[in-house]
């Protein structure tokens, strides 16, 4: 089954999915294509795959992949190939996945499966990261005004507007059974890449068995600008006021603050996170 998001890749997903389907048919596969039309469709299609398919291909962005992972009762049972056509493509960057239909068709043919961890927030699984604070505020604003496909330029004006007069929340983060840590911004990562442009933690890994938690002591306007530049240069760990922790469980309390999950607005704190080790089967390039 190919599950495609028609607006991904600025509308390039249908043509890419058709190329991929043609290649797979030529080598003997039976292929069914399902195109999403609204939020939730990708998860529903994945749930309907049942035992009738032995591969799922996701042609879309990280959000479409996230929906598929949440739609499957057991994401380890059916190996998933990812044709990354979104803005950030965080998993594809971390795992070095091919970005062309022919390369992804080769993944479908292969038996190279990597069991990756998934995070959980409430009843929802997440693939990449959870942010509490300013990034979630930006995501919430864009979600209310979004029309069609997103690109990086879609974030510029909302970020500049929200930075003006921004007041950081005072948060309390409890890692596993430790003492609460005070901060103004918080990110928990399952992947090194954050949003396609930033690296929050070089130690995060999708099969490490833990979340990499980044606690930002201060998160005023100038602090956020400094963190953003450092993240783009992969130098965030060298910044003062930034602390890293590995965690299996995390709880965030304090001032009510917005929460984003893999680039989608989720709600407000308080929130609890945990890691589910080796929870999904992803097709990857074979190691030479």
C-alpha positions as CSV (number, residue, x, y, z in Angstrom):
1,X,0.0,0.0,0.0
2,X,1.3,3.5,-0.9
3,X,-0.2,6.2,1.3
4,X,0.4,9.6,-0.3
5,X,-0.3,13.1,0.8
6,X,-1.1,15.1,-2.4
7,X,0.1,18.5,-1.0
8,X,3.5,17.2,0.1
9,X,6.5,18.4,-2.0
10,X,4.4,21.4,-3.1
11,X,2.1,19.1,-5.0
12,X,4.8,16.7,-6.3
13,X,3.6,13.7,-4.3
14,X,1.1,12.2,-6.7
15,X,3.6,12.1,-9.6
16,X,6.3,10.7,-7.3
17,X,3.9,8.0,-5.9
18,X,2.8,7.1,-9.5
19,X,6.5,6.7,-10.5
20,X,7.1,4.5,-7.5
21,X,4.0,2.4,-8.1
22,X,5.0,1.8,-11.7
23,X,8.4,0.6,-10.7
24,X,7.0,-1.8,-8.1
25,X,4.4,-3.2,-10.5
26,X,7.1,-3.7,-13.2
27,X,9.1,-6.0,-10.7
28,X,6.0,-8.0,-9.8
29,X,4.3,-6.3,-6.8
30,X,0.6,-5.7,-6.5
31,X,0.2,-2.0,-5.5
32,X,-2.7,-0.1,-4.0
33,X,-2.4,3.7,-3.8
34,X,-4.4,5.7,-1.2
35,X,-4.4,9.5,-1.3
36,X,-5.2,11.5,1.9
37,X,-7.8,14.3,1.7
38,X,-8.0,15.3,5.4
39,X,-6.2,14.9,8.7
40,X,-6.6,11.4,10.0
41,X,-6.8,9.7,6.6
42,X,-3.3,8.3,6.6
43,X,-3.8,6.7,10.0
44,X,-7.1,5.2,8.9
45,X,-5.6,3.8,5.7
46,X,-2.8,2.2,7.7
47,X,-5.3,0.7,10.1
48,X,-7.2,-0.8,7.1
49,X,-4.0,-2.4,5.7
50,X,-4.6,-5.3,8.1
51,X,-3.0,-8.5,7.0
52,X,-3.5,-7.8,3.3
53,X,-0.2,-6.0,2.7
54,X,3.4,-6.9,3.5
55,X,4.8,-3.3,2.9
56,X,3.5,0.2,3.5
57,X,5.1,3.1,1.7
58,X,4.5,6.6,3.0
59,X,4.9,9.3,0.3
60,X,4.6,12.6,2.2
61,X,6.2,14.4,5.1
62,X,7.0,13.6,8.7
63,X,3.4,14.4,9.6
64,X,2.0,11.8,7.2
65,X,4.5,9.2,8.5
66,X,3.5,10.1,12.1
67,X,-0.2,9.5,11.3
68,X,0.6,6.1,9.8
69,X,2.6,5.0,12.8
70,X,-0.3,6.0,15.0
71,X,-2.8,4.2,12.8
72,X,-1.1,0.8,13.2
73,X,-1.8,-1.3,16.2
74,X,1.7,-2.7,16.0
75,X,4.1,-0.6,13.9
76,X,6.7,-3.4,14.0
77,X,4.5,-5.9,12.1
78,X,4.5,-4.3,8.6
79,X,7.8,-2.8,7.5
80,X,7.5,0.8,6.3
81,X,9.3,2.6,3.5
82,X,9.4,6.4,3.5
83,X,9.5,8.5,0.4
84,X,10.2,11.8,2.1
85,X,8.5,14.7,0.4
86,X,7.9,17.1,3.3
87,X,9.6,20.3,4.5
88,X,11.7,18.9,7.3
89,X,12.0,15.1,6.5
90,X,13.7,14.5,9.8
91,X,13.7,10.7,9.8
92,X,15.0,10.6,6.2
93,X,17.9,12.9,7.1
94,X,18.8,10.9,10.2
95,X,18.7,7.5,8.5
96,X,20.1,8.5,5.1
97,X,17.0,7.4,3.3
98,X,16.8,7.8,-0.5
99,X,14.6,10.7,-1.7
100,X,13.7,9.4,-5.2
101,X,11.0,6.9,-6.1
102,X,13.5,4.4,-7.6
103,X,15.6,4.4,-4.5
104,X,12.5,3.8,-2.3
105,X,11.4,1.0,-4.6
106,X,14.7,-0.7,-3.9
107,X,14.0,-0.4,-0.1
108,X,10.6,-2.2,-0.7
109,X,12.5,-5.0,-2.4
110,X,15.1,-5.3,0.4
111,X,15.0,-7.0,3.7
112,X,17.1,-4.4,5.5
113,X,14.8,-3.4,8.4
114,X,15.8,-1.1,11.3
115,X,13.8,-1.2,14.5
116,X,13.5,2.4,15.7
117,X,12.2,3.9,19.0
118,X,9.0,5.9,19.2
119,X,8.1,8.4,21.8
120,X,4.6,8.6,23.4
121,X,2.7,11.6,24.6
122,X,-0.5,10.5,26.2
123,X,-2.0,8.0,23.8
124,X,-0.1,9.5,20.8
125,X,3.1,8.2,19.4
126,X,5.7,10.6,18.0
127,X,8.7,10.1,15.8
128,X,11.0,13.1,16.1
129,X,10.5,15.6,18.9
130,X,8.3,17.4,21.3
131,X,8.7,21.1,22.1
132,X,7.2,23.1,24.9
133,X,7.3,26.9,24.6
134,X,8.0,29.2,21.7
135,X,8.3,26.6,18.9
136,X,4.8,25.3,19.8
137,X,3.4,28.8,19.8
138,X,4.7,29.3,16.2
139,X,3.2,25.9,15.2
140,X,-0.1,26.8,16.7
141,X,-0.2,30.2,14.8
142,X,0.6,28.6,11.5
143,X,-1.9,25.8,12.0
144,X,-4.7,28.4,12.4
145,X,-3.7,30.3,9.2
146,X,-2.3,27.5,7.0
147,X,-3.5,27.3,3.4
148,X,-2.0,24.5,1.3
149,X,1.6,23.2,1.4
150,X,4.2,24.7,3.8
151,X,7.7,25.8,3.2
152,X,10.4,27.3,5.4
153,X,9.3,30.8,4.3
154,X,5.9,30.2,5.8
155,X,7.5,30.3,9.2
156,X,9.4,33.6,8.9
157,X,6.7,36.2,9.5
158,X,5.0,34.2,12.3
159,X,8.3,33.8,14.1
160,X,9.2,37.5,13.8
161,X,5.7,38.6,14.9
162,X,5.6,36.3,17.9
163,X,9.1,37.2,19.0
164,X,8.1,40.8,19.6
165,X,7.1,41.1,23.2
166,X,7.4,37.3,23.8
167,X,7.3,36.4,27.5
168,X,8.8,33.0,28.3
169,X,6.8,30.6,30.5
170,X,8.3,29.2,33.7
171,X,8.4,25.5,33.4
172,X,9.3,22.6,35.7
173,X,10.8,19.5,34.0
174,X,11.0,16.2,36.0
175,X,13.2,13.6,34.3
176,X,12.5,10.0,35.3
177,X,12.4,10.2,39.1
178,X,14.7,13.2,39.5
179,X,14.2,16.6,41.1
180,X,12.3,19.2,39.0
181,X,14.4,21.5,36.8
182,X,13.3,25.1,36.1
183,X,13.4,26.3,32.5
184,X,11.8,28.5,29.9
185,X,11.9,26.2,26.9
186,X,12.1,22.5,26.5
187,X,12.7,20.0,23.7
188,X,12.7,16.2,23.9
189,X,14.2,14.5,20.9
190,X,14.2,11.0,19.4
191,X,16.1,12.2,16.3
192,X,19.2,14.5,15.9
193,X,17.5,16.6,13.3
194,X,14.9,19.2,14.4
195,X,12.7,20.8,11.8
196,X,15.1,20.1,8.9
197,X,17.4,23.1,9.7
198,X,18.5,22.6,13.3
199,X,20.4,20.1,15.3
200,X,19.3,20.2,18.9
201,X,21.4,17.3,20.1
202,X,24.1,15.3,18.5
203,X,23.5,12.4,20.9
204,X,19.9,11.8,20.1
205,X,19.3,8.5,18.2
206,X,16.2,6.7,17.0
207,X,17.4,3.4,18.5
208,X,19.1,4.6,21.6
209,X,16.3,3.5,23.9
210,X,16.0,7.0,25.5
211,X,14.8,10.5,24.7
212,X,17.4,13.2,24.6
213,X,16.0,16.1,26.7
214,X,17.3,19.6,26.2
215,X,16.4,22.1,28.9
216,X,16.8,25.8,28.2
217,X,17.2,27.8,31.4
218,X,16.1,31.1,29.8
219,X,14.0,31.7,26.7
220,X,13.6,35.4,26.2
221,X,13.6,36.9,22.7
222,X,17.4,37.3,22.5
223,X,18.0,33.9,24.0
224,X,15.7,32.3,21.4
225,X,17.6,34.1,18.5
226,X,20.9,32.9,20.0
227,X,19.6,29.3,20.3
228,X,18.3,29.3,16.7
229,X,21.6,30.5,15.2
230,X,23.5,27.9,17.3
231,X,21.1,25.2,16.3
232,X,21.6,25.9,12.6
233,X,25.4,25.7,13.1
234,X,25.1,22.5,15.2
235,X,26.7,24.4,18.1
236,X,23.8,24.4,20.6
237,X,25.5,22.2,23.2
238,X,28.2,24.9,23.5
239,X,25.7,27.5,24.6
240,X,25.5,28.6,28.2
241,X,22.2,27.9,30.0
242,X,21.5,24.7,28.0
243,X,21.5,21.3,29.7
244,X,21.1,17.8,28.3
245,X,19.7,14.7,29.9
246,X,18.8,11.2,28.7
247,X,15.3,10.0,29.9
248,X,12.8,7.2,29.6
249,X,10.1,9.3,31.2
250,X,9.6,13.1,31.4
251,X,6.9,15.3,32.9
252,X,6.6,19.0,32.2
253,X,4.6,21.3,34.6
254,X,4.6,24.9,35.5
255,X,2.9,27.8,33.7
256,X,0.4,26.6,31.0
257,X,2.5,26.5,27.8
258,X,1.8,25.3,24.3
259,X,3.1,21.9,23.1
260,X,4.1,20.8,19.6
261,X,4.6,17.2,18.5
262,X,6.5,16.5,15.3
263,X,5.7,20.0,14.0
264,X,1.9,19.8,14.8
265,X,0.2,21.7,17.6
266,X,-0.8,19.3,20.4
267,X,-2.2,21.3,23.3
268,X,-1.0,22.7,26.6
269,X,1.0,21.5,29.6
270,X,1.1,19.6,31.9
271,X,2.3,16.8,29.8
272,X,4.0,13.4,30.2
273,X,6.4,11.7,27.7
274,X,8.0,8.3,27.5
275,X,10.0,6.2,25.1
276,X,8.9,3.0,23.5
277,X,12.1,1.2,22.4
278,X,12.3,-0.7,19.1
279,X,8.6,0.1,18.4
280,X,8.5,0.5,14.6
281,X,10.1,-1.3,11.6
282,X,11.6,1.0,9.0
283,X,13.1,-0.1,5.7
284,X,16.6,1.3,5.3
285,X,19.4,1.1,2.7
286,X,21.4,-2.1,3.0
287,X,24.8,-1.6,4.6
288,X,27.6,-2.5,2.2
